[in-house]
Amino acid sequence: MAKTSKHIIDEARSAIKQVDIDEARRMMEEPGTVVLDVRESDEWRQGHLGNAIGIPRGFLELRVEEKIPDRKTPIIVQCAAGIRSLFAARTLREMGYEHVYNLIGGFNAWKDRGLPWVAERQFSSDEVTRYSRHFVIPEVGEKGQAKLLDSKVLVLGTGALGSPVSLYLAAAGVGTIGLVDFDVVDLSNLQRQIIHTTDRVGSPKTESARTAINALNPGVKVVCHDVRLSSENVMYIIRDYDVVVNCGDNFPTRYLINDACVFAKKPLVDGAIFRFEGNTTVFYPAKGGPCYRCLYPEPAPPDMAPSCAEAGVLGALPGVIGSIEALEAIKLILGTGHSLIGRMLYFDTLSEHDYVRMLKIKRDPKCPVCGDHPTQTTLIDYEAFCGLAPASNGHADAAMGPAGR
């Protein structure tokens, strides 16, 4: 004789211990107890217990071992009213979890008691669709996407590196992207600066980049800083941003933005390219890492630092390095994974054996800017420091430092 739904539910209830809200609250005070919410994502968005882990019932078997690896963990399973969670709890028991409980009445009963709960950011229907691939990544999810949408990233330069950086940050949903550049689009840029197009030759690069960014993601706010970065304006410009990404093309700019970020305690994602070589790293002394001056205490002589116009650069290379810069900025915003603080990812695309290498970078305790006893505590004249006249081609590309060639 076929079982009715009532029989199936009764069997599940006999196999899984049921707990009411008062008992659940006592259990939640015990260290190690986990509340597992198995409702759908749209239900979770509308409100959930502040300390709960959310895994939709349909993904439970695929994700629970990653979220709760210890099968001895006490788990209180809850849904909206207590039925879906009952069957989820039975599945957990079948998977070997030893201490599984079902919350009677579920989230609805919790709310009816007037107990505390939290609501996530309310995404629009377009955002739910646009960022759906982020939502299913455990390290991002809806909480991480909300961080991205609330974040502000400053991109120094809208040229070869700034192109992929800006586009991928925009695609990821970084809410505000600041662009610093004072140059205009030139036909010679288009071999590598993919954010610009032929019909925008002669236009300010920041405006051209804004057009491309908003065509890709209209929800991104783009702030254009059509200025040459200097000691007089840099602290004002960077102050409201969470992360700074350097895509600049000259040594004065590199030392300037490094020192400014050290003083402002902001993370600086840095990238550089030269012909077939490139590298990227994260300078963040506030987190114990080195700064650019730890790596290059003194600028290279002008005759040892040719521009990309003089030395050339393979057009596809900035796409690789710039994409990694964007990835590092996103990881910093999300607070996930291991960033490149204290490490440099180095590419030599012509090498037969060491195409990609990971190099360690140590903080210099004697660094004049970020060391234990800094001797430089204010911004200086960086053109004079580097012995260079102001760059004539804006922030188009990013020349590598002398040790990176």
LINPEGI-V267307 format. One record per residue. N is the residue number from 1. RES is the residue in one small letter. SS is DSSP state (2 for helix, 1 for strand, 0 for the rest). NEAR is the number of other C-alpha atoms within 10 Angstrom. D_CENTER is the distance of its C-alpha to the mean C-alpha in Angstrom with 1 decimal. Layout:
<<N:RES:SS:NEAR:D_CENTER> <N:RES:SS:NEAR:D_CENTER>>
This chain:
<<1:m:0:3:56.2> <2:a:0:5:52.7> <3:k:0:7:50.6> <4:t:0:9:49.7> <5:s:2:9:46.4> <6:k:2:9:48.0> <7:h:2:11:49.1> <8:i:2:11:45.6> <9:i:2:14:44.0> <10:d:2:11:46.8> <11:e:2:12:46.3> <12:a:2:18:42.6> <13:r:2:17:43.5> <14:s:2:9:46.1> <15:a:2:14:43.6> <16:i:0:17:40.7> <17:k:1:17:41.3> <18:q:1:18:40.8> <19:v:1:17:39.7> <20:d:0:15:40.1> <21:i:2:17:37.8> <22:d:2:10:39.7> <23:e:2:11:39.6> <24:a:2:18:35.9> <25:r:2:11:35.1> <26:r:2:9:37.2> <27:m:2:18:35.4> <28:m:2:17:31.9> <29:e:0:9:33.2> <30:e:0:10:33.7> <31:p:0:8:31.0> <32:g:0:12:29.2> <33:t:0:15:30.1> <34:v:1:19:27.4> <35:v:1:23:27.5> <36:l:1:28:26.5> <37:d:1:26:26.2> <38:v:0:25:27.1> <39:r:0:23:27.2> <40:e:0:16:25.5> <41:s:2:16:22.1> <42:d:2:12:23.9> <43:e:2:15:26.0> <44:w:2:23:23.2> <45:r:2:17:21.6> <46:q:2:12:25.0> <47:g:0:15:25.2> <48:h:1:24:25.0> <49:l:0:20:25.9> <50:g:0:12:23.4> <51:n:0:12:23.4> <52:a:0:17:23.6> <53:i:1:17:21.7> <54:g:1:21:21.6> <55:i:0:22:22.6> <56:p:0:20:24.6> <57:r:2:18:28.1> <58:g:2:12:27.8> <59:f:2:12:24.9> <60:l:2:17:26.5> <61:e:2:15:28.0> <62:l:2:10:24.9> <63:r:2:14:22.4> <64:v:2:16:24.5> <65:e:2:14:25.0> <66:e:2:10:21.4> <67:k:2:13:21.0> <68:i:0:16:24.5> <69:p:0:11:25.7> <70:d:0:12:28.8> <71:r:0:16:31.6> <72:k:0:13:33.5> <73:t:0:15:30.9> <74:p:0:21:32.7> <75:i:1:23:31.0> <76:i:1:24:31.9> <77:v:1:29:31.2> <78:q:1:29:31.2> <79:c:0:28:31.0> <80:a:0:22:32.5> <81:a:0:17:36.2> <82:g:0:19:36.4> <83:i:0:19:37.5> <84:r:2:18:34.3> <85:s:2:26:33.3> <86:l:2:27:36.8> <87:f:2:19:36.4> <88:a:2:25:32.8> <89:a:2:29:34.3> <90:r:2:21:37.1> <91:t:2:16:34.7> <92:l:2:22:33.0> <93:r:2:17:36.5> <94:e:2:10:37.2> <95:m:0:13:34.1> <96:g:0:12:35.5> <97:y:0:20:33.8> <98:e:0:15:36.7> <99:h:0:17:36.1> <100:v:1:24:35.1> <101:y:1:26:36.2> <102:n:1:29:36.1> <103:l:1:28:35.7> <104:i:0:24:38.8> <105:g:0:19:38.1> <106:g:2:23:34.3> <107:f:2:23:31.9> <108:n:2:15:34.6> <109:a:2:17:37.0> <110:w:2:21:34.4> <111:k:2:14:33.9> <112:d:2:9:37.6> <113:r:0:10:38.2> <114:g:0:8:36.1> <115:l:0:10:33.7> <116:p:0:10:30.2> <117:w:0:14:27.3> <118:v:1:13:24.0> <119:a:0:13:22.6> <120:e:0:14:19.1> <121:r:0:15:18.0> <122:q:0:13:20.4> <123:f:0:15:18.9> <124:s:0:9:21.3> <125:s:2:8:22.8> <126:d:2:10:21.1> <127:e:2:13:17.6> <128:v:2:15:18.7> <129:t:2:11:19.7> <130:r:2:15:17.0> <131:y:0:17:14.1> <132:s:2:14:16.5> <133:r:2:11:14.9> <134:h:2:17:11.7> <135:f:2:18:14.2> <136:v:0:14:15.9> <137:i:0:11:13.2> <138:p:0:14:13.9> <139:e:0:16:10.5> <140:v:0:20:9.2> <141:g:2:16:12.5> <142:e:2:24:13.7> <143:k:2:15:12.6> <144:g:2:21:8.8> <145:q:2:25:9.6> <146:a:2:19:11.5> <147:k:2:19:8.9> <148:l:2:23:7.1> <149:l:2:17:10.8> <150:d:2:14:11.7> <151:s:0:20:9.3> <152:k:1:21:10.8> <153:v:1:26:9.8> <154:l:1:26:12.9> <155:v:1:27:13.7> <156:l:1:27:16.9> <157:g:0:29:18.9> <158:t:0:34:19.1> <159:g:0:32:20.9> <160:a:2:32:20.4> <161:l:2:38:16.9> <162:g:2:35:15.9> <163:s:2:27:17.0> <164:p:2:25:14.5> <165:v:2:30:11.6> <166:s:2:33:12.8> <167:l:2:23:13.7> <168:y:2:21:10.6> <169:l:2:25:8.5> <170:a:2:27:11.6> <171:a:2:18:11.9> <172:a:2:20:8.7> <173:g:0:27:10.1> <174:v:0:26:8.6> <175:g:0:21:11.9> <176:t:1:21:13.1> <177:i:1:22:12.9> <178:g:1:24:15.5> <179:l:1:26:17.4> <180:v:1:26:19.9> <181:d:0:26:22.7> <182:f:0:20:26.5> <183:d:0:22:27.5> <184:v:1:20:28.8> <185:v:0:25:28.3> <186:d:0:19:30.8> <187:l:2:15:32.0> <188:s:2:10:31.3> <189:n:2:21:27.5> <190:l:2:17:27.3> <191:q:2:12:27.7> <192:r:0:22:24.0> <193:q:0:26:22.4> <194:i:0:22:21.7> <195:i:0:24:20.5> <196:h:0:27:24.1> <197:t:0:16:27.3> <198:t:2:11:30.9> <199:d:2:10:32.0> <200:r:2:17:29.8> <201:v:0:17:31.3> <202:g:0:13:32.5> <203:s:0:15:29.9> <204:p:1:17:27.6> <205:k:2:29:24.4> <206:t:2:26:22.3> <207:e:2:22:24.3> <208:s:2:20:24.2> <209:a:2:28:20.4> <210:r:2:26:20.4> <211:t:2:17:22.8> <212:a:2:20:20.7> <213:i:2:24:17.5> <214:n:2:16:19.6> <215:a:2:12:21.5> <216:l:2:14:18.4> <217:n:0:19:17.0> <218:p:0:15:19.5> <219:g:0:18:17.5> <220:v:0:21:15.3> <221:k:1:18:17.0> <222:v:1:24:17.5> <223:v:1:15:19.1> <224:c:1:18:21.2> <225:h:1:17:22.4> <226:d:0:15:25.3> <227:v:0:13:26.3> <228:r:0:16:26.6> <229:l:0:21:24.5> <230:s:0:18:26.9> <231:s:0:17:27.7> <232:e:0:11:29.0> <233:n:0:11:26.1> <234:v:2:16:22.9> <235:m:2:18:22.6> <236:y:2:9:23.2> <237:i:2:15:20.6> <238:i:2:20:17.6> <239:r:0:14:18.7> <240:d:0:13:16.8> <241:y:0:17:13.3> <242:d:0:18:10.5> <243:v:1:22:9.2> <244:v:1:23:11.7> <245:v:1:28:11.6> <246:n:1:29:15.1> <247:c:0:32:16.8> <248:g:0:29:20.2> <249:d:0:27:23.4> <250:n:0:26:25.7> <251:f:2:24:26.2> <252:p:2:24:27.0> <253:t:2:24:23.7> <254:r:2:22:21.9> <255:y:2:24:23.9> <256:l:2:19:23.7> <257:i:2:26:19.9> <258:n:2:25:19.8> <259:d:2:25:22.4> <260:a:2:21:21.2> <261:c:2:24:17.7> <262:v:2:21:19.7> <263:f:2:17:22.1> <264:a:2:13:19.4> <265:k:0:15:17.5> <266:k:0:21:14.2> <267:p:1:25:11.7> <268:l:1:28:12.6> <269:v:1:27:11.0> <270:d:1:29:14.3> <271:g:1:30:15.7> <272:a:1:25:19.4> <273:i:1:30:21.8> <274:f:1:24:25.6> <275:r:1:19:27.7> <276:f:0:18:26.6> <277:e:1:23:24.4> <278:g:1:26:20.8> <279:n:1:28:18.4> <280:t:1:25:15.0> <281:t:1:28:14.0> <282:v:1:28:12.3> <283:f:1:29:15.0> <284:y:0:24:14.8> <285:p:2:23:18.4> <286:a:2:16:17.7> <287:k:2:12:16.2> <288:g:0:13:19.1> <289:g:0:20:17.9> <290:p:0:25:19.9> <291:c:0:32:19.8> <292:y:2:26:21.0> <293:r:2:21:24.5> <294:c:2:21:24.5> <295:l:2:15:24.2> <296:y:0:14:26.4> <297:p:0:14:28.7> <298:e:0:12:30.8> <299:p:0:18:30.1> <300:a:0:15:31.7> <301:p:0:12:35.1> <302:p:2:13:34.8> <303:d:2:6:36.7> <304:m:2:10:34.2> <305:a:0:17:31.2> <306:p:0:15:31.9> <307:s:0:20:29.7> <308:c:2:19:28.3> <309:a:2:12:31.4> <310:e:2:8:33.6> <311:a:2:11:32.0> <312:g:0:14:30.3> <313:v:1:23:27.1> <314:l:0:15:26.7> <315:g:0:16:25.1> <316:a:0:14:22.8> <317:l:2:20:21.4> <318:p:2:33:19.0> <319:g:2:20:17.5> <320:v:2:16:16.7> <321:i:2:27:15.4> <322:g:2:30:13.6> <323:s:2:22:11.7> <324:i:2:23:10.7> <325:e:2:31:9.7> <326:a:2:25:7.4> <327:l:2:18:6.0> <328:e:2:26:6.0> <329:a:2:26:4.4> <330:i:2:25:1.2> <331:k:2:19:3.2> <332:l:2:19:4.7> <333:i:2:20:4.2> <334:l:2:18:5.0> <335:g:0:14:7.3> <336:t:0:13:7.9> <337:g:0:10:9.8> <338:h:0:9:11.2> <339:s:0:17:9.7> <340:l:0:24:12.2> <341:i:1:23:13.7> <342:g:0:20:17.4> <343:r:1:18:17.1> <344:m:1:19:17.4> <345:l:1:18:17.0> <346:y:1:22:20.2> <347:f:1:22:21.6> <348:d:1:19:25.3> <349:t:0:15:25.9> <350:l:0:11:29.7> <351:s:0:11:30.0> <352:e:0:7:31.9> <353:h:0:9:30.5> <354:d:0:12:27.4> <355:y:0:12:25.3> <356:v:1:15:22.1> <357:r:1:13:22.3> <358:m:1:14:20.1> <359:l:1:14:21.6> <360:k:1:12:21.6> <361:i:0:19:21.4> <362:k:0:15:23.2> <363:r:0:20:23.3> <364:d:0:18:26.7> <365:p:0:14:28.5> <366:k:0:13:30.7> <367:c:0:21:28.0> <368:p:0:17:29.5> <369:v:0:26:26.3> <370:c:0:27:24.2> <371:g:0:18:27.1> <372:d:0:11:29.2> <373:h:0:11:31.6> <374:p:0:12:30.0> <375:t:0:12:32.7> <376:q:0:13:30.7> <377:t:0:13:29.4> <378:t:0:10:29.3> <379:l:0:18:28.3> <380:i:0:15:30.9> <381:d:0:12:32.3> <382:y:2:19:29.9> <383:e:2:18:32.1> <384:a:2:11:35.0> <385:f:2:13:33.0> <386:c:2:18:32.1> <387:g:0:14:35.5> <388:l:0:14:34.1> <389:a:0:11:35.0> <390:p:0:14:32.3> <391:a:0:15:30.5> <392:s:0:8:32.2> <393:n:0:16:29.5> <394:g:0:22:26.7> <395:h:0:27:23.2> <396:a:0:32:23.7> <397:d:0:30:22.5> <398:a:0:28:21.4> <399:a:1:27:24.2> <400:m:0:24:23.8> <401:g:0:21:25.2> <402:p:2:13:28.6> <403:a:2:8:27.5> <404:g:2:15:25.2> <405:r:0:15:27.9>>
